[in-house]
Amino acid sequence: MQDEAATRRQRSRAGSSGMAIVALVALAGAAAWLVLFYPGFMSADSAGQLLEARQNIFSDGHPPLTAVVWRLLDAVVAGPFGMLLVQTAVFWTGLALLAERLSSPVALKAGFLLLIGFAPPIVSIAGAIWKDVLMAAFLVMAFGLAGAGKTFWIFALLATMTRHNAVLAVAGAVLLHFWASGPSLAGLIRAAIATIALFVCALGINAALIQHKGYPTQMIALFDVVGMAAVRGTTPDLPACFVRETPIDAQRVARSYDPRSIFYLISPGSGFQYCFDPEAVSTLTRAWLGSTVANPTAYLTHRLKVSAHLLGIHDTPGNYIMTRSTYAPADHPGLESAVGQSPLQASFERGVLAMKPYGVFRPWLYCLLGAAACAVALRRRLWWPFCIALSGLAYEAGLLVVAPSEDYRYSLWMIVSALIAVAWVAIEALDARGASRT
């Protein structure tokens, strides 16, 4: 009896020591991010959200959660650093919780933390104050808390509220929450109901916060309608306020359209523009749905072209690196000037740029890795990496339909989830091999 009690005490001390080491590694990783990325990098999107936060007027161009959080933080630490601190703390805490889920020696847990936290395709934009980075942090935390209690639902809701299409990623975390102790049909049904409830709740909260409507769905609708017309060599039937100059012919449509991004379509000199008339937007939406049904081949051709750029089939997508603020203060009156690069950030940028020719920032690679990890995890009944990889793949699949451009940051969660799942499966395989040898 005394020997058994001593063994239990020894295991408890070893477990506590292991948790402390994991926590210290996570703390060191977070500190390294803060030093490397200080004070946080902002694009025009980030600057717009900061202005909304300071003016306390929220639009529907972005879900208002980021601006609401930023408003609270900006009162304490003006500028991007407060958001950088939150993104970093949530991401590394969630990663540490995931590491603790591994049934592995502490050295492998620490290696898992460092591998994910400093993987080039993740760390290249981790210092950007973007809703994509914040959503990834909330999702990592939600997966780390899955099956552990009520706190999970807080982060699941926060993740759902961060992007309009985030629910596709959150569904995997909710499924894991109900499958943490093993898969079941009842758990699947409960997960589906809970995911719908989260989505409805997020819609309600966002709707209550939004004060100014910009009709962001017009981005996708206009892109698709003009894209289908360009594929077919015709002119789109659009409300007049979406057309920059009339008349517009098939040649002008072809010159304006570029499957890499809608922003080519609405740039100065192109044939089209946004419109903020509710009636015109409704007409465009009906035309979008009607054209898609009437011209499925043209729609698929257009979307396949967009998806090829999103996944980096032709080249590395844009914005795969963020090591300096890029917004123009003149375009955002009242916002302070962007802070320049530090020598450390300049060195980091050179290192990231040097990796580009090797395909490190091509999202299609992580699609394949995520799919492989998902299949292996399913075969081995490893539900944690299975649900994590499935979450990223589901999110990316949704982007193939709604992405308005090739932007790398759209694929960030799929990349994070794929790397976590692959590392998890590999570590479990190492553990199994070690156990069989002993």
Residue pairs with C-beta under 8 A, 6 or more apart in sequence:
17 106
18 106
18 109
19 100
21 106
21 109
21 110
22 96
22 99
22 100
22 106
22 109
22 110
22 113
23 96
25 96
25 110
25 113
25 114
26 92
26 93
26 95
26 96
26 99
26 113
26 117
27 92
29 92
29 95
29 113
29 114
29 117
29 118
30 88
30 89
30 91
30 92
32 118
33 88
33 92
33 117
33 123
33 126
33 127
34 84
34 85
34 88
35 344
36 127
36 344
36 345
36 348
37 84
37 88
37 126
37 127
37 345
38 81
38 84
38 342
39 79
39 80
39 81
39 84
39 339
40 79
40 80
40 81
40 83
40 84
40 127
40 128
40 129
41 80
41 127
41 128
41 129
41 322
41 323
41 324
41 325
41 326
42 50
42 80
42 128
42 129
42 325
42 326
42 327
42 338
43 128
43 130
43 319
43 322
43 325
43 326
43 327
44 326
44 327
44 328
44 331
44 332
45 62
45 130
46 80
46 128
46 129
46 130
46 325
46 327
47 327
47 331
47 332
47 335
48 61
48 62
48 332
49 62
49 66
49 67
49 70
49 129
49 131
50 67
50 70
50 74
50 79
50 80
50 129
50 335
51 332
51 334
51 335
52 58
52 59
52 64
52 67
53 67
53 68
53 70
53 71
53 74
54 71
54 74
54 334
56 71
57 211
57 212
58 64
58 67
58 68
58 209
58 210
58 211
58 212
59 210
59 211
59 212
59 213
59 214
60 206
60 210
60 212
60 213
60 214
60 215
60 216
61 214
61 216
62 131
63 131
63 161
63 162
63 163
63 164
63 202
63 206
64 206
64 209
64 210
65 131
65 158
65 161
65 162
65 206
66 83
66 131
66 134
66 162
68 209
69 83
69 86
70 82
70 83
73 82
73 83
73 85
73 86
74 82
76 82
77 85
78 336
79 336
80 129
80 325
83 129
83 134
84 127
84 129
86 134
86 137
87 126
87 129
87 133
87 134
87 137
88 126
88 137
90 134
90 137
90 138
90 140
90 141
90 155
91 117
91 126
91 136
91 137
91 140
91 141
92 113
92 117
93 141
93 144
94 137
94 139
94 140
94 141
94 142
94 143
94 144
94 145
94 155
95 113
95 116
95 117
95 140
95 144
96 113
96 144
97 141
97 144
97 145
98 112
98 140
98 143
98 144
98 384
98 420
98 424
99 109
99 110
99 112
99 113
100 109
101 144
101 384
102 108
102 109
102 112
102 424
102 427
102 428
103 428
103 431
104 112
104 427
104 428
104 430
104 431
108 427
108 430
108 431
112 423
112 424
112 427
115 419
115 423
116 122
116 416
116 419
116 420
116 423
117 123
119 419
120 352
120 355
120 360
120 361
121 320
121 360
121 361
121 366
121 415
121 419
122 412
122 415
122 416
122 419
124 320
124 321
124 322
124 352
124 361
125 132
125 133
125 319
125 320
125 321
125 322
125 408
125 409
125 412
126 133
127 322
127 323
128 322
128 409
130 322
130 409
131 162
131 163
132 163
132 409
132 410
132 412
132 413
133 409
133 412
134 162
135 159
135 162
135 163
135 166
135 169
135 413
136 412
136 413
136 416
138 155
138 158
138 159
138 162
139 155
139 159
139 169
139 170
139 173
139 391
139 413
139 416
139 417
140 416
140 420
141 155
142 152
142 155
142 156
142 159
142 170
142 173
143 172
143 173
143 176
143 384
143 387
143 388
143 391
143 420
145 151
145 152
145 155
146 152
146 173
146 176
146 177
146 180
146 384
146 387
147 176
147 177
147 180
147 181
148 180
152 173
152 177
153 198
156 170
156 173
156 174
156 177
156 198
157 198
157 201
157 202
159 166
159 169
159 170
159 173
160 166
160 167
160 170
160 198
160 199
160 201
160 202
161 202
161 205
161 206
164 216
165 395
165 398
165 399
165 402
166 202
166 395
167 195
167 198
167 199
167 202
168 394
168 395
168 397
168 398
169 391
169 392
169 394
169 395
169 413
169 417
170 195
170 198
170 391
171 191
171 192
171 195
171 391
171 394
172 387
172 388
172 390
172 391
172 392
172 394
172 417
173 387
173 391
174 191
174 194
174 195
174 198
175 187
175 188
175 191
175 387
175 390
176 383
176 384
176 387
176 388
177 191
177 194
178 184
178 187
178 188
178 190
178 191
178 194
179 187
179 188
179 191
179 383
179 387
180 383
182 383
183 383
213 276
213 278
214 274
214 276
215 276
215 278
215 281
217 281
217 285
218 274
218 275
218 281
218 284
218 285
219 262
219 274
219 404
220 288
220 402
220 404
221 281
221 284
221 285
221 287
221 288
222 238
222 242
222 262
222 265
222 266
222 272
222 274
222 284
223 262
223 265
223 306
223 404
224 288
224 291
224 292
224 299
224 302
224 303
225 236
225 238
225 284
225 287
225 288
225 291
226 236
226 238
226 253
226 256
226 257
226 265
226 272
227 257
227 259
227 298
227 299
227 302
227 303
227 305
227 306
228 236
228 291
228 292
228 295
228 298
228 299
228 302
229 235
229 236
229 250
229 253
229 257
229 298
230 253
230 254
230 257
230 302
231 298
231 301
231 302
232 295
232 298
233 250
233 254
234 250
234 253
235 248
235 249
235 250
235 253
236 253
236 287
236 291
237 287
238 272
238 284
238 287
239 275
239 277
239 279
239 280
239 283
239 284
240 246
240 280
241 273
241 275
241 277
241 280
242 272
242 273
242 274
242 275
242 280
242 284
243 271
243 272
243 273
244 270
244 271
244 272
244 273
245 271
248 271
252 271
253 271
255 270
255 271
256 264
256 265
256 270
256 271
256 272
257 264
257 265
258 264
258 265
259 302
259 305
259 306
259 308
259 309
260 306
260 309
260 318
260 405
260 406
261 318
261 404
261 405
261 406
261 407
262 404
262 405
263 405
264 270
265 271
265 272
266 272
266 273
266 274
275 281
275 284
291 298
291 299
292 299
303 400
303 401
306 400
306 403
306 406
307 400
307 403
308 314
309 315
309 317
309 406
310 317
310 363
310 399
310 400
310 403
310 405
310 406
310 407
310 410
310 411
311 362
311 363
311 364
311 367
311 411
312 359
312 361
312 362
312 363
312 364
312 365
312 406
312 408
313 362
313 364
316 356
316 359
316 361
316 362
316 408
317 361
317 363
317 406
317 407
317 408
317 411
318 405
318 406
318 407
318 408
319 407
319 408
319 409
320 356
320 361
320 408
321 349
321 352
321 353
321 361
323 341
323 345
323 346
323 348
323 349
323 352
324 338
324 340
324 341
324 345
324 349
325 338
325 339
326 338
327 335
327 338
329 335
329 336
329 337
329 338
341 349
355 361
359 365
361 408
363 396
363 408
363 411
363 414
363 415
366 392
366 411
366 414
366 415
366 418
366 419
367 393
367 396
367 414
367 418
369 418
369 419
369 421
369 422
370 389
370 392
370 393
370 414
370 417
370 418
370 421
370 422
371 389
371 393
372 422
373 385
373 389
373 418
373 421
373 422
373 424
373 425
374 385
374 386
374 389
374 390
374 393
374 421
376 382
376 425
377 383
377 384
377 385
377 386
377 389
377 421
377 424
377 425
378 386
380 425
380 428
382 424
382 425
382 428
384 424
385 420
385 421
385 422
385 424
385 425
385 428
386 421
388 417
388 420
388 421
388 424
389 417
389 418
389 421
391 413
391 417
392 413
392 414
392 415
392 416
392 417
392 418
392 421
393 414
393 417
395 413
395 414
395 417
396 411
396 413
396 414
399 410
399 411
403 410
